[in-house]
Amino acid sequence: MTPRIGEYFVEWKPPTGGDSTLGIVDFSIFPHLDHELLPQNTMADAERWAAEIPGPAYAIDDETAITVTDGIVDVVSEGHWKLFSS
């Protein structure tokens, strides 16, 4: 759904290369922030990832969701998250 996922999350590259995705929304997402089974998904890792992503990017844990209605972005959370703006 996002315009880019960043090299951090690329597991397969199309023949043209890159990390571009569908681009339905205008922000990127770093999912599973601080998940106990994903020790590489810390806030520090999210900050490094976001530094390479153009445009807004969210780091969100599994208690967080993002809704977009008529172009308005809302974060719904009982956990923790962070918006990185470039």
N, C-alpha and C positions, 0 to 999 in steps of 0.2 A: 504494500500500500504506500510505502514511503518512497521518496525520490532516490535515496541512496542508503545502503546499509553499512558502508565502510569496509575496508579490507579485513578488519577484525572478524567479521562474520561471514566472509566469502569462503564457501566450501567448494563451489563449482563456478567456473567462469564461462560465459558464453564465448563463442569464437572471436567476438570483437573485444573481449576483455572488459575490465571495469567492474564497478559495484552498483551500477544503476539498476533500479527496480521499477515498479509500476508508476510511481509518482502521483497517485490519486490524492494524497495529502501532501502538504508542503513542509513536513517535518520528518525527522528520522527518530528511530526508537532503539534504545539499548535495553533489552528486556532482561528479566530475571535478576535484577540488581540485588546483590548480597544474598543470593540463594545458597543454601547450605551444600547443595550438590554441585555447585559451579563456583569453585574458589577463585576463578579468574574473572568473575563478574563483580568486582568491588567498585566502589565509587571512584577510586583512583584509576582503575581500568576504564571506567566510563568517561572520566575526564580526558584521558589520553585519546580515546575513541572520538569524543566530541570535538577535540582540537583539529581533527582531520576531516570533519563533516561540514560542508558549507550549509549555512542556514540553521534554523532552530533544530534542536535535538533534545529529546527527553530520555533520561535514565529512569526506569520504573521497576519497582519490585512486583511480586506476584499478587500483592494486595491493591494494585493500582490499575486503573483503566483510563483510556483517553477516548472521549467522545468528540465528534465533529458534527455539528448541525448548522447548516447554512453557512459554512465557512468559519464558524465560531468554535474554537478548541476549548474544551473543559477537561480538567483532570479530576477524576473521582478516585479518592484514595483513603484507605484506612492504614496504609503503610507509609513508605517514604519514596520520594522521587525528586528529581531535579531537572529544571529546564536550563539548557545551555543555549545561549544566543551568540551568534557570530556576527 
